[in-house]
């Protein structure tokens, strides 16, 4: 097998099974769009042609219902998820289009230099905003950030999740406030709930 290195002047190239070497340092986790060359809605065969076969494949299920497939790429530090996409013309029932990208490795970053392992809650809020921001005239502008606190039943470890629905990114923080994972997904609108 012959390996080809792309002419990118950076350190940290990864040689993949396809024979293509990709400079992972250049990859940006772009909310609502994708990660590096991987784009939401990309067909499975294009992903495999670009970054090769996954390290492992697992099912995404709820009870007896199969909801999709996860392709794990250990060398890249990410999972590419193929699930049911209600916006796809054929509803993507055969799980062939990318619906989410789960970034758990340490080398990929978002705008503002947010990365797993080195960024904290304050960094994310500084770059992506909190649940309320202000317009130029000083009036409050509400953005949709779904916040959740999770506790691991076996370890008792507590973590915080910030889901920026309107930006298309989810952040998972450890109990000590370090970013440990981010998920790139489709941008969705915030539903307003009115109480009487």
N, C-alpha and C positions, 0 to 999 in steps of 0.2 A: 504494500500500500504506500502511495506517495502522498506526502503532506504538502499543502500549499499554504504559504503565509501571505495574508493580505497586506498591502503596503500601508500600514498605519503605524505612525511613530509613537508607540506607547509600550509600556512594559506590561506583561501579564497576558499573553495570548494563550488561548486554550485550544489544543488540537482535538478535533472531534472525529468521531468514527466516519464521517462523510469524507474525510481527507481535507476538510476546510478548516482553517485556523481563524478564529474570530477574536479580536481584541475586546475582551469583555469590559475592560476599564472604560470604554467609550459608551457603554450602554446606559441610557437614561430610562428610568422608570417614569413614563409619561402618563399621568392620570387620565383615565377615560379613553386612552389610545392604545398603549402597549408598552413593551419593554424592549429597548434596542430595536432589532429588526423584526421582532415578533409583534403582530398587530391583532387586536381583538377582531374576531370575524374571519381571521385567516384560516384557510382550509388545512386540515391535518397533514395532507401530503406535502404542502409547502413548508410547514414547520419541520417535518422530518427531513426534507431535502436541504433545508437551511442548517439545522443543528443536529441532525442525526437521530438515531433511535434513542428512546429514553432509557434511563437506568432501570426503571420499573414502571409498571402500569397498575393502577388500582381502580376499583369501582367507587363512584359516589352514589350512595344509596340512602334511602330513608325507609326503614322497615323492609318490605318486600319490593319496593319500587326502585328501579335503577334510574338515577338522575343524570349520570354522565360518567366520564372517565378522567382520571388524573394521570398525566405523564410526568414522571419525576426525573429531573436532570441534575444529578448530584454534582457534576463538574461545574455547572453554571449556578447552582444554588437557587433553583426555581422549579416550580411545578406549573405545567401548562394544563389547564382544565378545559375539557370539551363537554359541554352540557346542552340541555335543551334551551335553545335561543328563540323566544317568542317573536323576535323581530326578523328572524330569517324567513325567507319565502316558504321553505319546506318545514318550518319549525325545528329544523336541525335534529330530527328524531334519531338519526343514526350517529349523533355525537361527533361530527366531523369538522365543526368550526370552533375556534377558540372563543370561550366565553369569559374566562378569567385567567389571570396570571398571578401566581402566588410567589412572591420574592422573599426567600428566607436566607439567602447568601449575604455575605458582607461587602461585596465589591460594587454592587449596583446602587445608584443614587437617583434621587428626584431633583427637581429644580431646588435651588437653595441649599444644595449639598446635604440633603437628608439621607441617611443611610442606616441600615440595621447595625446594632451593636454600639454605634458611636453617638447617635442622636437620641434626644429625650423628648418628653412631652412639650417642654417650653420651645424647643427648636421647631417642632411640627406646627404648633400654634402660631409661632412667629411667621412661618412661611405660608401655611394654608389657612390661617385664621381660626378664630374660635367660633362659638355659636352665634355671636352677634358682632357685626362690624358696622362702621359708620361711613356714610357717603361724604362727598366733599362739602356738603352744606351742614354737616353735623347730625343729620337725622339717622336713626338706627336702620340698618339693613339686615334682615334676618337671613341667615343661610342655613341650609339643612345639614346638621351634623348629628348623626345618631350615635349616642354614647352608651356603652354597655360595660358593666363590670362582671367578669367571669371568675369563678373559683373552681380550681381543679379538685374534684372530690377525693382523689387518692393522696395528693400532697398538701392540699389546703392552700396552694399558691394562688394568689389573687392577681388578675391582670386586667388592664383597661383596653377597650376597643373604641376607636374613633372612626366612624364611617362617614366620609365626606361624600354623600350621595350625589350632590350636584357637581362634584369635581371628578368622581369616578375613581376614588382611592380609599382604602381602608388601612388603618394603622393598628397594630397590636403591640402593646407595651408590657414588659415584665413587671413583677411586683415592685422592683426598685426603680421603675420609670424609664428604662432603656427600651428603645425601639427594637423589636425582635423579628418583625415580619410585616410586610405590606402587600396588599392585594390590589391589582389593577383590574378594574371592572368597567362596565358601561356606565355612562352618566345617567342618573335617573332623577326625576323631579321629586320634590318634597311634597308630600300630601299634607294639606292643612286639615286639622280636625277642629271643628267648631263646636263648642259646648253651649247648650241652651241655658 
